[in-house]
């Protein structure tokens, strides 16, 4: 079972991973975006860990709901609302249970990804964070490791795509040949989840 402390550790692991990869995310964003994705995500997840450390919520759903609200209020551009929606909708789907199973998390995460797709009006192949999140959500029902691999593969698969949504879509064919920063940071979020599981064996 995955309790509130597990979800707190997941968010902390995500913050650490995003901080470590912030320059890489900004490099990717400088090619097809506003060159601020790394700094925005780093600031957002630092704020998440700060608020969770200050007054830790008691349920998995509450952890993700608070994290999502914090990302919306601190991350600029489209990323804040999209990541915030992902975590808040996942948290809402988990409800008030004090602990959840990996399968329940997989189903809730799928609901969160669907909410992101609805909010952004994007789908697979549009060269967005969904290209990492959709395969991750599908694989999460199998294992956390499978979800991580699927997200990383999905992010890499954005390189030859032409962007059809978001800031990168303004570039047209010039967006081809670059890995999408949003898909890359999404893969980091899933990798942090797999790392957290591996660290304590939860749900493995």
Secondary structure by P-SEA (a helix, b strand, c coil): cccaaaaaaaaaaaaaaaaaaaaaaaaaaaacccccaaaaaaaaaaaaaaaaaacccccaaaaaaaaaaaaaaccccaaaaaaaaaaaaaaaaacccccccaaaaaaaaaaaaaaaaaaaccccccccaaaaaaaaaaaccccaaaaaaaaaaaaaacccccccccccccccccccccccaaaaaaaaaaaaaaaaaaaccccc
